[in-house]
Amino acid sequence: MTALLRIASATVRFGDRAALDGVDLDVAAHETVCVLGPSGSGKSTLLRAVAGLQPLDGGRVLLDGADQAGTPPHRRGVGLMFQDHQLFPQRDVGGNVAFGPRMHKVPRARRDRRVAELLDLVGLPGAAGREVGTLSGGEQQRVALARALAPEPRLLMLDEPLGQLDRSLRERLVVELRQLFGQLGTTVLAVTHDQGEAFALADRVVVMRDGRIAQTGTPLAVWQQPASEFVARFLGFDTITDGAVSGGVAVTDWGKLPVPDGTPEGPVRLLVRPPGVLLGPADEGLLCEVRARTFRGGRVAVILGVVGAERGPALEAECTLRDAPAEGERIGVTFDPAEIVVLDR
Ligand SMILES: Nc1ncnc2c1ncn2[C@@H]1O[C@H](COP(=O)(O)OP(=O)(O)OP(=O)(O)O)[C@@H](O)[C@H]1O
C-alpha cells in the first residue's frame, strides 16, 4: 500500500545546525499521527516542510506517491491549522469557514451547504452569522478546524491545535477531534508538546529529538516500552537506574531486578515503570520509606527511598488513594518483571 504521505530522509539546515536530520516517516490514509518532542526538536519544521512552507536541503516529501518538490503550498492539497488559529476578524464565522472553498471557486450554494455541515460537525450549528470576536477560545478553535477541513484536504496538519486552551477544554476537545477524524476518515499529522494530547489523539506517535525520530509506535507501545532514557524521561518516567545483568537478573541500587528474557549480560540502563513497583508488608522485599505522595487525578504517585541507601535514586509507585501508604511509613517493595524495560543507551 502506498503511504498517503511519505517523508524520506528529509533534512533542513539552519546554518550548521540540522532542524531535521534525515527524517523518514510514512502516514497511511485515514491515520492520525502525532509528533511529540521537546521545544526545538524540529516538530514545526517537519510540518512546514510537508506543507511546502520550508524548502528541504535534502530528502523528499511525497503525497500519494508524487514528489512535491516544486509544488507550491496551495497546490499540495494539505490543510494547516496553527496554534494561533488566526481567524479573519473582519469576516463572520461562515465567511471564515467558506474561505478555502471560495478560493477554489466552489459555487455559492454548495459552499453554504458545506459551511453548515462543518459547523454542525464541530458542534457550532447555526453559528455562520456570528462575529468572530464574540466567540470563546474553544469556539474559535472549532471554527479554525472547520475552516481547515472546508477545502477537503487530503492531509490535515495541526500545529499545537489546542495549545492555548485550558486543560479541561483541551481534554474534551481532543476526544471530539478523535471522533471527528474517525467519522470523516481524515488523514492527520499533528504536532504537540503535550504527551497527554498526543496519546489521546493519535493512532501512532512519533517522538522527536534534535531533528531525528527517537521512537515511533502506537501510544500504548511507546508508553509501555519507551526505547531510550530520553523518551522515558520525556514521558515523565524517572525511575531509571544502572544495573549489571548476570543470570537473568540485574543487580541495581534497588537490589536484584528481574530483566526480560534475552537481555544480554553486562551493564544496562533500566526503567521500572511505576505500576511495576509493588507495595507490601515491610518484612517482604526491599525495605523502603515513603518520602512523598503526589496526587495525580484519581491516583497517587508514591515516592519511595530505599532504607539504608538514602542517597540512591528514588522509586515511584502508583496507588489508588485508599491503598496509598502515609508519608514516613515503611513498606516492602517487590517488582513486576513485565514493567521493567531495558533502555537503549
Ligand atoms: N527560520 C529559522 N531560522 C533559524 N533557525 C530556525 C528557524 N526555524 C527553526 N529554527 C531552529 O530549528 C530548530 C527546530 O525548530 P522547530 O520550530 O521545528 O522546533 P519545535 O520542535 O517545533 O519547537 P517548539 O515546540 O518550541 O515549537 C530549533 O533549534 C529552531 O531554533
The ligand as a MOL file (V3000), in Angstrom:
LIG
                    3D

  0  0  0     0  0            999 V3000
M  V30 BEGIN CTAB
M  V30 COUNTS 31 33 0 0 0
M  V30 BEGIN ATOM
M  V30 1 N 13.7040 30.1700 10.4170 0
M  V30 2 C 14.6220 29.6520 11.2440 0
M  V30 3 N 15.8750 30.1340 11.2780 0
M  V30 4 C 16.8150 29.6030 12.0910 0
M  V30 5 N 16.5900 28.5690 12.9150 0
M  V30 6 C 15.3530 28.0350 12.9250 0
M  V30 7 C 14.3030 28.5500 12.0960 0
M  V30 8 N 13.1880 27.8210 12.3210 0
M  V30 9 C 13.5070 26.9020 13.2550 0
M  V30 10 N 14.8100 27.0150 13.6040 0
M  V30 11 C 15.5240 26.1790 14.5740 0
M  V30 12 O 15.3170 24.8130 14.2150 0
M  V30 13 C 15.1280 24.0060 15.3570 0
M  V30 14 C 13.7890 23.2890 15.2900 0
M  V30 15 O 12.7340 24.2450 15.3900 0
M  V30 16 P 11.2010 23.8610 15.3690 0
M  V30 17 O 10.4170 25.1180 15.4160 0
M  V30 18 O 10.9280 22.9270 14.2380 0
M  V30 19 O 11.0720 23.0760 16.7410 0
M  V30 20 P 9.7630 22.6010 17.5040 0
M  V30 21 O 10.0330 21.2010 17.9230 0
M  V30 22 O 8.5570 22.8450 16.6830 0
M  V30 23 O 9.7820 23.5470 18.7760 0
M  V30 24 P 8.5570 24.2150 19.6030 0
M  V30 25 O 7.9060 23.0910 20.3550 0
M  V30 26 O 9.2830 25.1570 20.5130 0
M  V30 27 O 7.6600 24.8840 18.6210 0
M  V30 28 C 15.2450 24.9430 16.5680 0
M  V30 29 O 16.5660 24.8700 17.0370 0
M  V30 30 C 14.9680 26.3010 15.9780 0
M  V30 31 O 15.6520 27.3030 16.7100 0
M  V30 END ATOM
M  V30 BEGIN BOND
M  V30 1 1 1 2
M  V30 2 1 2 3
M  V30 3 2 2 7
M  V30 4 2 3 4
M  V30 5 1 4 5
M  V30 6 2 5 6
M  V30 7 1 6 7
M  V30 8 1 6 10
M  V30 9 1 7 8
M  V30 10 2 8 9
M  V30 11 1 9 10
M  V30 12 1 10 11
M  V30 13 1 11 12
M  V30 14 1 11 30
M  V30 15 1 12 13
M  V30 16 1 13 14
M  V30 17 1 13 28
M  V30 18 1 14 15
M  V30 19 1 15 16
M  V30 20 2 16 17
M  V30 21 1 16 18
M  V30 22 1 16 19
M  V30 23 1 19 20
M  V30 24 2 20 21
M  V30 25 1 20 22
M  V30 26 1 20 23
M  V30 27 1 23 24
M  V30 28 2 24 25
M  V30 29 1 24 26
M  V30 30 1 24 27
M  V30 31 1 28 29
M  V30 32 1 28 30
M  V30 33 1 30 31
M  V30 END BOND
M  V30 END CTAB
M  END
